[in-house]
Every structure is written in structure tokens, then in C-alpha cells.
């Protein structure tokens, strides 16, 4: 028996779940498909979002022979076999090659397609769950149009779940009753993967007893079948970088609710280290000298989290996230060190002033010629002298932030240095 997800796979663009940004009435991909002039394309996005479905629809709309390869198990000989069919009665209109998981093809395998893509005998539709700009070689990518498929929302998945339920009931000739919440649970817990939601329907149908020609799908079965939210997350993929980026930007943007949300996503995926690194970084990058104690507090929270481990680690990390999100902000640390490093990389440096150099002749008496003034011997522990190299005298890297802490420090040193 065919898998349910394959059995109810949409045969028309209007039936595709989600992807309205490219398949809606004015979507670019939809207009390309309807024109009949199909270019080489790369479909990029999470699994279960319609990439294979759209490729199948395209194949039916063209006069080309459809060939499919999955890069996880295909070899160079499989490509040569397809190339060998070109210009024969087997492929009178050319080949539409659907190459799934293209990121698993090495450079040589991808390059073997170039000649035939260029002369139009092969039209390539490649799909990948990874960022194609990192995993597809430039020569192939430059000859293709990239379309991003996005995770499907629960609201968009729910009708597909209902269609799947009705399909199985019709196929088996039984009457189906769903407890409230079953459809919603399956739609929410699939993590934006339509195929996973449909598989959930098939699973709970198989597990439900048939009594007098009736089947009852219970919420308890739906919860047991789905478990935790099947959130898309790969610690080496885009989901990881998107989540940690969103956490960092939410902390910087002083949004405690968003900060907790993205922290929860990282922790739900078990990415304790990813969360800790972002929190530690934000303490210095975004709060900095506006609240210097934040760095030590966040470090203590992160140390506690590592000692506790998950799930208890969520508590000190949530404390750290809320502290950072609600703390005053300053990026003076970032701006200062970036400006200094920019000068160093540009070759703007020189030897430190003689009075700052290491005492190279200890015990000989020559060290007295350095002329270094020891600040603690002077009033307020300050004395004016040159610290920057000669080439950089007068350069300012640090600008006091407009927060209470840094402005207080500014006023103090203006008074000491007589700058007011």
C-alpha cells in the first residue's frame, strides 16, 4: 500500500500547502511554471514543505522525461546512465532531472551535469535542506534560480490533516470521529513538516480499533504519536544559526519575551552550549559598560547551568536572558575594540613610547632613562603622559556610551584631567 503522504500528494499548484510567497496567485515560481519555460532551479528549505511535490507538478506540465536521483545514495554512474539516454527515443524532449539532497553530491558529481545543463538537454531541479550558497558549487548555482521553501504554519497544515483523515476513512470504508484537538495537535506538533503530520494521521488510524464500522481518533493517541514538537533544528545547519541570531538580536533589542522564546527553542533542541555562548557574548557586546556587573552575573548563571544540566539549566539561563534583555545597553566596547583592530590591520601602529616599553636593562641603571611616570605617585592616581605610539597620538577609539554608568565615568575623568 502506498504511503498516505504520497497518496494524497497534491497534483495541482492550488493544492500545495503553504509557500504562498512563491506559489500564490502572483508568486514568481507559479508564473514561471505556468509559462512552461522551466529554468534550472534549486529548491531550498526544510523537509516536508512541498519541494518534491512542486517538482512532480512541473514534470507533468512539461514534455520532458522525469528522472529522479537522491544524492544520498546516487553515484557518478547513475548520472552517466541518465546522460546516456539523452538524444535517444527514451528522452525525446530532453530530461527533467529532480536531484534530491544535492548537498551530498561532491564537486565532481555536480560538475558532471554542467555541460548538459548549459546546452539545455537536462533541466535540473535540485532540492536541499541546507543553504545552497554553502553547499552547491558556484558553477552550478550561477546557472540556477534559487527558491526558498518555508516551514508551513499549523493553520495551513490543519486542512491537509483533515483531508488525510477523510482519505483514510474513505479508503477503508469506515466512519471516523475525531476528538476535539486531534487535528490541531497533529498540525502543531509536526514542526512545519506536512509529511510528518500526514504520517501521524496514518499512525493513529492504524492504532485505533474499528468498532461497528467506526473509528475514533483520540487526543491522547495524537499526543502519544507526536511527542514533543518536531521542531526543525540542526546544530550545523541554518536552523541553528537562525535561532542563535534571533536570540542575540532579541537580547540586544530589549525584548524579554522574544529572548525567552528563542532560548526555549535552543534548549528544547538540547543546544545548551549554543545558548550559553550567545548569552555570554551579549553581556559584553550589547550591555557592556552600561552595566558591567552583567558579565559576572551571566557567567555565574552559565556556570550553574553547566553544573545542573538540562532540564534544570533552563532556570539560570532564563535568569541571564531576562537580565540581559532588560539591562541598559551600550555597544561602546564593540565600537572601541573594532576601531582599534581596524587600525592595527591597516598597519597603523608603531613601537610603544620609550617610557612604556619593558625595562630591557634591569639592574644596569639604564631603566631610569625611560622616564615612565608611575600614576599612583600622583594625585588621584593620574598623571598625563603619552601612551599611544607616535603615529596614533590623538586617536580616539572609545566613546563613552549615553548611559548612567559610562556618563558618570566620563564626568569623573573630565574633572580629574581638567577637561571641563
MOKAWO-V812238 format. One record per residue. N is the residue number from 1. SS is DSSP state (H for helix, E for strand, C for the rest). Layout:
n->N ss->SS
n->N ss->SS
This chain:
n->1 ss->C
n->2 ss->C
n->3 ss->C
n->4 ss->H
n->5 ss->H
n->6 ss->H
n->7 ss->H
n->8 ss->C
n->9 ss->C
n->10 ss->C
n->11 ss->C
n->12 ss->C
n->13 ss->H
n->14 ss->H
n->15 ss->H
n->16 ss->C
n->17 ss->C
n->18 ss->C
n->19 ss->C
n->20 ss->H
n->21 ss->H
n->22 ss->H
n->23 ss->H
n->24 ss->C
n->25 ss->C
n->26 ss->C
n->27 ss->C
n->28 ss->H
n->29 ss->H
n->30 ss->H
n->31 ss->H
n->32 ss->H
n->33 ss->H
n->34 ss->H
n->35 ss->H
n->36 ss->C
n->37 ss->C
n->38 ss->C
n->39 ss->C
n->40 ss->C
n->41 ss->E
n->42 ss->E
n->43 ss->E
n->44 ss->E
n->45 ss->E
n->46 ss->C
n->47 ss->C
n->48 ss->C
n->49 ss->C
n->50 ss->C
n->51 ss->H
n->52 ss->H
n->53 ss->H
n->54 ss->H
n->55 ss->H
n->56 ss->H
n->57 ss->H
n->58 ss->H
n->59 ss->H
n->60 ss->H
n->61 ss->H
n->62 ss->C
n->63 ss->C
n->64 ss->C
n->65 ss->E
n->66 ss->E
n->67 ss->E
n->68 ss->E
n->69 ss->E
n->70 ss->E
n->71 ss->C
n->72 ss->C
n->73 ss->C
n->74 ss->C
n->75 ss->C
n->76 ss->H
n->77 ss->H
n->78 ss->H
n->79 ss->H
n->80 ss->H
n->81 ss->H
n->82 ss->H
n->83 ss->H
n->84 ss->H
n->85 ss->H
n->86 ss->E
n->87 ss->C
n->88 ss->C
n->89 ss->C
n->90 ss->C
n->91 ss->E
n->92 ss->C
n->93 ss->C
n->94 ss->C
n->95 ss->E
n->96 ss->E
n->97 ss->E
n->98 ss->E
n->99 ss->E
n->100 ss->E
n->101 ss->C
n->102 ss->H
n->103 ss->H
n->104 ss->H
n->105 ss->C
n->106 ss->C
n->107 ss->H
n->108 ss->H
n->109 ss->H
n->110 ss->H
n->111 ss->H
n->112 ss->C
n->113 ss->C
n->114 ss->H
n->115 ss->H
n->116 ss->H
n->117 ss->H
n->118 ss->H
n->119 ss->C
n->120 ss->C
n->121 ss->C
n->122 ss->E
n->123 ss->E
n->124 ss->E
n->125 ss->E
n->126 ss->E
n->127 ss->E
n->128 ss->E
n->129 ss->C
n->130 ss->C
n->131 ss->C
n->132 ss->H
n->133 ss->H
n->134 ss->H
n->135 ss->H
n->136 ss->C
n->137 ss->C
n->138 ss->H
n->139 ss->H
n->140 ss->H
n->141 ss->H
n->142 ss->C
n->143 ss->C
n->144 ss->C
n->145 ss->E
n->146 ss->E
n->147 ss->E
n->148 ss->E
n->149 ss->E
n->150 ss->C
n->151 ss->C
n->152 ss->C
n->153 ss->C
n->154 ss->H
n->155 ss->H
n->156 ss->H
n->157 ss->H
n->158 ss->H
n->159 ss->H
n->160 ss->H
n->161 ss->H
n->162 ss->H
n->163 ss->H
n->164 ss->H
n->165 ss->H
n->166 ss->H
n->167 ss->H
n->168 ss->H
n->169 ss->H
n->170 ss->H
n->171 ss->H
n->172 ss->H
n->173 ss->C
n->174 ss->C
n->175 ss->E
n->176 ss->E
n->177 ss->E
n->178 ss->E
n->179 ss->C
n->180 ss->C
n->181 ss->C
n->182 ss->H
n->183 ss->H
n->184 ss->H
n->185 ss->H
n->186 ss->H
n->187 ss->H
n->188 ss->H
n->189 ss->C
n->190 ss->C
n->191 ss->C
n->192 ss->C
n->193 ss->C
n->194 ss->H
n->195 ss->H
n->196 ss->H
n->197 ss->H
n->198 ss->H
n->199 ss->H
n->200 ss->H
n->201 ss->H
n->202 ss->H
n->203 ss->H
n->204 ss->H
n->205 ss->H
n->206 ss->H
n->207 ss->H
n->208 ss->C
n->209 ss->C
n->210 ss->E
n->211 ss->E
n->212 ss->C
n->213 ss->C
n->214 ss->E
n->215 ss->E
n->216 ss->E
n->217 ss->E
n->218 ss->C
n->219 ss->H
n->220 ss->H
n->221 ss->H
n->222 ss->H
n->223 ss->H
n->224 ss->H
n->225 ss->H
n->226 ss->H
n->227 ss->C
n->228 ss->C
n->229 ss->C
n->230 ss->C
n->231 ss->C
n->232 ss->C
n->233 ss->C
n->234 ss->C
n->235 ss->C
n->236 ss->C
n->237 ss->C
n->238 ss->H
n->239 ss->H
n->240 ss->H
n->241 ss->H
n->242 ss->H
n->243 ss->H
n->244 ss->H
n->245 ss->H
n->246 ss->H
n->247 ss->H
n->248 ss->H
n->249 ss->H
n->250 ss->H
n->251 ss->H
n->252 ss->H
n->253 ss->C
n->254 ss->C
n->255 ss->C
n->256 ss->H
n->257 ss->H
n->258 ss->H
n->259 ss->H
n->260 ss->H
n->261 ss->H
n->262 ss->H
n->263 ss->H
n->264 ss->H
n->265 ss->H
n->266 ss->H
n->267 ss->H
n->268 ss->H
n->269 ss->C
n->270 ss->C
n->271 ss->C
n->272 ss->H
n->273 ss->H
n->274 ss->H
n->275 ss->H
n->276 ss->H
n->277 ss->H
n->278 ss->H
n->279 ss->H
n->280 ss->H
n->281 ss->H
n->282 ss->H
n->283 ss->H
n->284 ss->H
n->285 ss->H
n->286 ss->H
n->287 ss->H
n->288 ss->H
n->289 ss->H
n->290 ss->H
n->291 ss->H
n->292 ss->C
n->293 ss->H
n->294 ss->H
n->295 ss->H
n->296 ss->H
n->297 ss->H
n->298 ss->H
n->299 ss->H
n->300 ss->H
n->301 ss->H
n->302 ss->H
n->303 ss->H
n->304 ss->H
n->305 ss->H
n->306 ss->H
n->307 ss->H
n->308 ss->H
n->309 ss->C
n->310 ss->C
n->311 ss->C
n->312 ss->C
n->313 ss->H
n->314 ss->H
n->315 ss->H
n->316 ss->H
n->317 ss->H
n->318 ss->H
n->319 ss->H
n->320 ss->H
n->321 ss->H
n->322 ss->H
n->323 ss->H
n->324 ss->H
n->325 ss->H
n->326 ss->H
n->327 ss->C
n->328 ss->C
n->329 ss->C
n->330 ss->C
n->331 ss->C
n->332 ss->H
n->333 ss->H
n->334 ss->H
n->335 ss->H
n->336 ss->H
n->337 ss->H
n->338 ss->H
n->339 ss->H
n->340 ss->H
n->341 ss->H
n->342 ss->H
n->343 ss->H
n->344 ss->H
n->345 ss->H
n->346 ss->C
n->347 ss->C
n->348 ss->C
n->349 ss->C
n->350 ss->C
n->351 ss->C
n->352 ss->C
n->353 ss->C
n->354 ss->H
n->355 ss->H
n->356 ss->H
n->357 ss->C
n->358 ss->C
n->359 ss->C
n->360 ss->C
n->361 ss->C
n->362 ss->C
n->363 ss->C
n->364 ss->C
n->365 ss->C
n->366 ss->H
n->367 ss->H
n->368 ss->H
n->369 ss->H
n->370 ss->H
n->371 ss->C
n->372 ss->C
n->373 ss->C
n->374 ss->C
n->375 ss->H
n->376 ss->H
n->377 ss->H
n->378 ss->C
n->379 ss->H
n->380 ss->H
n->381 ss->H
n->382 ss->C
n->383 ss->C
n->384 ss->C
n->385 ss->C
n->386 ss->C
n->387 ss->C
n->388 ss->C
n->389 ss->C
n->390 ss->H
n->391 ss->H
n->392 ss->H
n->393 ss->C
n->394 ss->C
n->395 ss->C
n->396 ss->C
n->397 ss->C
n->398 ss->C
n->399 ss->C
n->400 ss->C
n->401 ss->C
n->402 ss->C
n->403 ss->C
n->404 ss->H
n->405 ss->H
n->406 ss->H
n->407 ss->H
n->408 ss->H
n->409 ss->H
n->410 ss->H
n->411 ss->H
n->412 ss->H
n->413 ss->H
n->414 ss->H
n->415 ss->H
n->416 ss->H
n->417 ss->C
n->418 ss->C
n->419 ss->C
n->420 ss->C
